[in-house]
Amino acid sequence: MTIREAQAPMESKVRRSKRSWSDVALSVWGVLVFLFLFAPIIVIIVSAFNTGRLLVAWDGFGFDGFVALLEKPAIRDAVWVSIQTGAIAALVATLLGTLAGIAMARHPGKWVFWFIGLLLLVSVTPEIVDAVALLPWLVFLGQDLGIGLFNDGIVRLVVGHSLFSTAVVSYIVRARLVGLDAQLEEASADLYAKPFATFRRVTLPLAMPAVLAGFLLSFTLSLDNTIIAAFVQVSGTTPWPVYVLSALRSGLRPEIASVSTIMLVLTLVALGLVAFVLRRAGDSATQIARTMTGN
Amino acid sequence: MPRFALAIPAWAWLLVFFIAPVAMVVWFSFGYKPGIFGTHANDVLSFDRYLEALSPTFFSTFLNTLWIGLAGTALCLVIGLPVAYWMAVKAPPSRRGLLIALVMVPFWTNFLVRTIGWQVILAPEGWLSSLLQDVGLIAGPIDILYTRTAVLIGVVYNYLPLMILPLYVAFDRVGAPLREASKDLGADRWRTFVRVTLPLARPGLIAGVLLVFIPLMGDYITATVLGGAKGNMVGQLVASQFQAAQNWALGSAMAVMLIVVIMLTVAIGALVVWLVVIPFRSRNRLVLGDGREEAPAAPVAVPADREPQEVGS
């Protein structure tokens, strides 16, 4: 037996025992925390198949909750209101945010500092403050100034849901364009393209992955918005989280878990699309994580 | 055309639907509630609503909120930091995309729904309660729903992804070469972590703490679902003044106070950290060259293209 052969197993043993305590502890902790993170979600998904009368008390397995969704127009309407609001709010936020993001990336100046300050202010203001501020403001616009538009339920929800999303889209689009050289736009201008043509044919396609990701993120943000929605909603156009919030007071039934499960799947599909779009555009997993948490 | 022309629509939108309403709330906070049927009046201006918001009844809620905010942020940091480090450093690179996706799922599950999930778990008649009783860990049904403990569990859960993700990004950026260099220079793993990895990850640490603390202080849903009467937070107080009590003046003053408390706490926290860090500065400078935290962008040779996993798949 050569020395090397004798050493090899020992070496590997030493390495394994050296790796053990801290690394194993870290892995165990990681797994535990992931279990913690998924516990309530699993509970909700399991509850969706509860045939009992109350969400908390397990009775048996069945699809009663999902059938109840089809039978109760109130929940269906709430989901439909959410989807409509989400689509319109996402359109508004994407339009405003894309233009602002392009301006910040391509026409920098002192104003960008102030504008980012405004966006930051929008992002860090507690949602409850936005909510209680929008309520009297929309009443003021709709009733005192008589602008009938602001008495419409969907319009009020869209306004409330678009604020944070506009800031998010602006960040994402700016981040994408700042990372790309402006030479392409300069070349386009040198080749006698009019500013608008350059914008439409060069800048916008460059920003497109960020625009799409921003749209989908805004959609899911709107779909999940509860606090602002609870304050600005008009009876008749209740989005689904607000319906759930009111069900909380009157007693939770399994169909609440069923609708939550369906909306979770919808959200995950949208987010999967975001990841796909960003991935195609060459972002790394880390960059995608940053984009999706809005920083 | 001015340089900011394209930003004008967004600017106008936020001016009309963010700045103006918030300014209106600030204006309301100096007024008063005129009678049973009025919500606000501003013909006499005073700071009385602020004094009212600081009266013992409401002040205890402010203290409670601050306690939950600080304890919740600290717990998120303690729980989230090892996880982020594990994800960025110890987990196999091929699995990192999947792990990030797994952290994102709870983050993107509806806030209200996941909080209701905890209500179900913590319910005295729920499965966790009966399981713990069967095992013999507790004598009676668990009794933490509708207490401050339940709210603390809820906020730690709800904001934990916001701590993990920026920390992960920061640890990921430090990159393996610097850690290996530190080990080659004779530092053990603990020293490497404390003197190299952690100082370089400081931007992520700060981002995580702020991303958790600021929204946590303004939380409304967690306390509503899990807190009941005992685990009250300022968010609920503000909401109830606007909804049930119809006292917009007092509610506005509370909302403004909430923002002031958040900003003050962040400022004081920053000052304390700065003072604590001063003695360590000169030591770290030896390790980091010029001691600045600026992007260690160069040694990032890590993940991206080599990962087969699709985030979110």
Contacts between the chains, C-beta under 8 A, distances in Angstrom:
chain1	res1	chain2	res2	distance
A	22	B	189	6.7
A	23	B	90	5.8
A	26	B	82	5.8
A	26	B	85	7.0
A	26	B	86	4.4
A	26	B	90	5.5
A	27	B	86	6.5
A	27	B	90	6.8
A	29	B	82	5.1
A	29	B	83	6.6
A	29	B	86	7.0
A	30	B	82	7.3
A	30	B	83	5.2
A	30	B	86	4.3
A	30	B	87	7.0
A	30	B	91	7.4
A	33	B	79	6.2
A	33	B	80	7.7
A	33	B	83	4.8
A	33	B	160	7.6
A	34	B	83	7.9
A	34	B	102	6.1
A	36	B	157	7.0
A	36	B	160	7.9
A	37	B	102	7.5
A	37	B	103	6.9
A	37	B	105	7.9
A	37	B	106	4.6
A	37	B	157	7.5
A	37	B	160	6.8
A	37	B	161	7.3
A	38	B	102	7.8
A	38	B	105	7.5
A	38	B	106	6.8
A	39	B	117	7.2
A	39	B	121	6.4
A	40	B	114	4.9
A	40	B	115	7.6
A	40	B	116	7.7
A	40	B	117	2.5
A	40	B	118	5.1
A	40	B	120	7.4
A	40	B	121	6.2
A	40	B	157	7.1
A	41	B	105	7.0
A	41	B	106	6.1
A	41	B	109	5.5
A	41	B	114	6.2
A	41	B	117	6.2
A	43	B	117	4.7
A	43	B	120	5.2
A	43	B	121	5.7
A	44	B	113	5.9
A	44	B	114	7.4
A	44	B	116	6.9
A	44	B	117	4.7
A	44	B	120	7.4
A	47	B	120	6.5
A	55	B	116	7.9
A	55	B	120	6.4
A	56	B	119	8.0
A	56	B	120	5.5
A	56	B	123	5.0
A	56	B	125	6.4
A	56	B	126	6.0
A	57	B	125	6.7
A	58	B	127	7.2
A	92	B	13	7.7
A	95	B	9	7.4
A	96	B	9	5.2
A	96	B	10	4.0
A	96	B	13	5.4
A	97	B	10	6.4
A	99	B	6	4.3
A	99	B	7	6.7
A	99	B	9	5.9
A	99	B	10	6.5
A	100	B	6	6.7
A	100	B	7	4.2
A	100	B	9	7.6
A	100	B	10	3.8
A	100	B	11	7.3
A	102	B	6	5.6
A	103	B	3	7.3
A	103	B	4	5.7
A	103	B	5	7.0
A	103	B	6	3.6
A	103	B	7	4.1
A	104	B	7	6.7
A	107	B	3	3.9
A	107	B	4	6.8
A	107	B	5	7.9
A	107	B	6	7.3
A	108	B	3	7.8
A	109	B	3	5.0
A	109	B	4	7.3
A	111	B	3	6.7
A	111	B	4	4.5
A	111	B	7	7.5
A	112	B	4	8.0
A	115	B	4	7.1
A	115	B	7	5.8
A	115	B	11	6.7
A	118	B	11	7.2
A	118	B	14	6.1
A	118	B	19	7.8
A	119	B	14	7.9
A	121	B	18	7.8
A	122	B	14	6.1
A	122	B	18	5.6
A	124	B	214	5.2
A	125	B	18	7.8
A	125	B	22	7.0
A	125	B	218	7.9
A	125	B	259	7.1
A	126	B	214	7.5
A	126	B	215	6.7
A	126	B	217	6.8
A	126	B	218	2.3
A	126	B	219	7.9
A	126	B	235	6.9
A	126	B	258	6.4
A	126	B	259	7.2
A	126	B	262	7.5
A	127	B	215	7.6
A	127	B	218	6.5
A	127	B	220	7.3
A	128	B	218	5.4
A	128	B	220	4.6
A	128	B	235	4.4
A	128	B	238	5.6
A	128	B	239	6.3
A	128	B	255	7.3
A	128	B	258	7.9
A	129	B	22	6.9
A	129	B	25	7.2
A	129	B	218	6.7
A	129	B	238	7.4
A	129	B	255	4.8
A	129	B	258	6.8
A	129	B	259	6.5
A	130	B	18	7.2
A	130	B	21	7.6
A	130	B	22	7.6
A	131	B	239	7.7
A	132	B	25	6.6
A	132	B	238	5.8
A	132	B	239	7.0
A	132	B	242	4.7
A	132	B	251	6.0
A	132	B	252	7.4
A	132	B	255	5.8
A	133	B	21	3.7
A	133	B	22	4.8
A	133	B	24	6.5
A	133	B	25	4.5
A	133	B	255	7.4
A	134	B	17	7.1
A	134	B	21	5.2
A	135	B	242	6.4
A	136	B	21	7.4
A	136	B	24	6.2
A	136	B	25	7.5
A	136	B	28	7.2
A	136	B	39	7.7
A	136	B	40	7.7
A	136	B	248	6.3
A	137	B	17	7.6
A	137	B	20	6.4
A	137	B	21	3.6
A	137	B	24	5.6
A	140	B	24	7.3
A	159	B	17	5.3
A	160	B	17	8.0
A	162	B	13	7.2
A	162	B	17	7.6
A	163	B	14	6.8
A	163	B	17	6.1
A	163	B	18	5.4
A	166	B	10	5.6
A	166	B	13	6.5
A	166	B	14	6.7
A	170	B	10	6.4
A	220	B	108	6.3
A	223	B	110	7.9
A	224	B	108	7.6
A	224	B	110	4.8
A	224	B	111	6.5
A	226	B	110	7.3
A	226	B	111	6.3
A	226	B	112	5.0
A	226	B	221	6.2
A	227	B	220	5.5
A	227	B	221	6.7
A	231	B	239	7.8
A	231	B	242	7.3
A	241	B	110	6.0
A	241	B	112	5.3
A	241	B	113	7.9
A	244	B	110	7.9
A	244	B	112	5.7
A	244	B	113	6.9
A	244	B	116	7.3
A	245	B	112	6.2
A	245	B	221	8.0
A	248	B	116	7.1
A	248	B	224	7.8
A	248	B	225	6.5
A	252	B	116	6.7
A	252	B	119	8.0
A	256	B	116	7.5
A	260	B	110	6.4
A	260	B	113	4.3
A	260	B	116	7.8
A	263	B	110	6.4
A	263	B	113	7.8
A	264	B	109	5.6
A	264	B	110	7.2
A	264	B	113	7.3
A	267	B	108	5.4
A	267	B	109	7.3
A	267	B	110	7.6
A	268	B	105	6.8
A	268	B	108	7.2
A	268	B	312	7.3
A	271	B	104	6.8
A	271	B	108	5.7
A	271	B	312	5.2
A	272	B	312	4.1
A	272	B	313	6.2
A	274	B	312	7.0
A	275	B	101	7.4
A	275	B	310	6.4
A	275	B	311	4.1
A	275	B	312	3.5
A	275	B	313	7.3
A	276	B	310	7.0
A	276	B	312	7.3
A	279	B	310	6.4
A	279	B	311	7.0
A	283	B	304	8.0
A	284	B	303	5.5
A	284	B	304	3.3
A	284	B	305	7.5
A	284	B	307	7.7
A	285	B	96	5.9
A	285	B	97	4.3
A	285	B	100	5.5
A	285	B	303	5.7
A	285	B	304	7.1
A	285	B	307	5.9
A	285	B	309	7.5
A	285	B	311	5.2
A	286	B	100	7.8
A	286	B	168	7.5
A	286	B	169	5.5
A	286	B	172	5.1
A	286	B	173	7.7
A	286	B	303	6.3
A	286	B	304	7.6
A	288	B	100	7.4
A	288	B	311	5.0
A	288	B	312	8.0
A	289	B	100	4.9
A	289	B	104	7.3
A	289	B	165	5.4
A	289	B	168	6.7
A	289	B	169	6.2
A	289	B	311	7.4
A	290	B	165	7.7
A	290	B	169	5.6
A	292	B	104	6.1
A	292	B	108	8.0
A	293	B	107	7.4
A	293	B	161	7.8
A	293	B	162	6.7
A	293	B	165	4.8
A	293	B	166	7.1
A	293	B	211	7.5
A	295	B	166	6.6
A	295	B	207	6.3
A	295	B	211	7.2
